[in-house]
Amino acid sequence: MYRLFLLFSVLSFLAPALSCAQTTSSAPAAGQPWNLQQCIEYALTHNIQVQQTRLNADLAQANLQQSKANVLPNLNATAAHSYQFGRTVDRFTNTFADGTVLSQNFFVSSNITLFAGGQNYNTIRQNQYAVQAGQAQVAQTQNDISLNVATAYLNVLFAEEQFAVAEDQVALTLTQVERLRKLVDAGASAKGPLLDLQAQLAQEELTRVNSGNNVTMAYLSLTQLMNLDSTEGFRIVKPEMPMPSENIAASSSGQIYQTALGTMPMIKKAQLDLRGAERGLKIAYGALSPRLSVQGSLGTGYSGLARDILSTSVTGNNAIGFTSAGDVVFVPQLAYETRVTPYMDQYRNNVNRVISFQLTVPIFNNLQTHTAITRARIQQENARLTLEQQEQQLRQQVDKAYTDAQAALQRVKASEAALNAANEAFVYAQTRFEAGAIQAIDYGTAKNRVTRAQADLLQARFDYILKLKVLDFYQGKPLTF
């Protein structure tokens, strides 16, 4: 039956689908069936979890950009327009004022850290690892979604094959019912066998209905994984490919595991997280180092008290003291004609420039640095244990997949033998039933054994192909036949 082999080809499209982040593919036109790659790409585009992991990767990229920018000098400009009330000293004229004084101040300032114990450099490296880890997490999520969609795709094919088998059984039994009814009508056979056969037909009709419902549920599961907006008219392609090779032992489970260590995104992410944690510890130690920075500023300002003297005149004399001979000492009393110093003159005259170096030596900061180092050590050890745990889980998954594949192959061989035996028994029973040598119930029993054997073989082959594809996935091989 060629239908049994339809499901074996579905994962041949899995390799290009898993790399759909680098390729683009549109959904098929309305009414056209979807292949596996189109299903996976649609799921990766519309799956919320994938979108969230991509946003997390973008956030890590933004953090990296900020850490790189932190090594550059900052530059800020400030403008102030203020009124002073009451007695105060004007900062530009250095005189007392008792009324309302208008002042303006403008300056630009810059600051740069020259040395901070390597914290800026290590922060950049840590964020670079975080970006790569975020990308690995995106790849891992895409792999998980892709494999889930592929499994659901296979489940649809398997359900459709079971439904086809159920339809074949109904058609075969219906043929026997019609034949036996003609014999009963002609008086050549008793009615009892016909009633038994009709009862079996009703049971097989129920099986066909249940199989049809299983197809519907399988399609529902697939479309939900894809997050498809509308499932109306949705159908999948039934690819045709030959049976895959049975050479499971081409690589040992240990060899597959060693290959998987270099291909699995979850391992790469754990390794990058550990490197990031190591940089985090160096950042924490950097806080013990002195910090050297340089600041610079350029400013000017305006004051309403600033005056320019236009002219001077003597209005009299003032006695200020006496000489040793007793003579009075006078000084001239001057009168000044002034004006408020113009804006631009004050801005030019009040320009000031500052440059300073600042060295900060940490001595005691309420154990904050010590606590930060302790936390960083704990985070590093936790990252190391996480990597070890991921490697252990991967080893267990590979060993299980390898053992499952071997067991699945044995089930396929046993199911094929069981189906051949059941078919031979059914052909013999059918011949005897048509000759009237056995009852309908015996015929039905032989026929049911064939049905069960067909279902068992379908399940065994489905399980076998899935286990093989999992092994190929761990080895990073193109999943083709």
Secondary structure as GFF3:
##gff-version 3
##sequence-region A 1 481
A	DSSP	three_ten_helix	2	13	.	.	.	ID=ss1
A	DSSP	alpha_helix	14	18	.	.	.	ID=ss2
A	DSSP	alpha_helix	36	46	.	.	.	ID=ss3
A	DSSP	alpha_helix	48	69	.	.	.	ID=ss4
A	DSSP	beta_strand	74	84	.	.	.	ID=ss5
A	DSSP	beta_strand	88	89	.	.	.	ID=ss6
A	DSSP	beta_strand	96	97	.	.	.	ID=ss7
A	DSSP	beta_strand	101	115	.	.	.	ID=ss8
A	DSSP	alpha_helix	119	185	.	.	.	ID=ss9
A	DSSP	alpha_helix	191	226	.	.	.	ID=ss10
A	DSSP	three_ten_helix	248	250	.	.	.	ID=ss11
A	DSSP	alpha_helix	253	261	.	.	.	ID=ss12
A	DSSP	alpha_helix	265	286	.	.	.	ID=ss13
A	DSSP	beta_strand	291	303	.	.	.	ID=ss14
A	DSSP	beta_strand	307	322	.	.	.	ID=ss15
A	DSSP	beta_strand	328	340	.	.	.	ID=ss16
A	DSSP	alpha_helix	343	349	.	.	.	ID=ss17
A	DSSP	beta_strand	352	360	.	.	.	ID=ss18
A	DSSP	alpha_helix	368	434	.	.	.	ID=ss19
A	DSSP	alpha_helix	440	475	.	.	.	ID=ss20
###
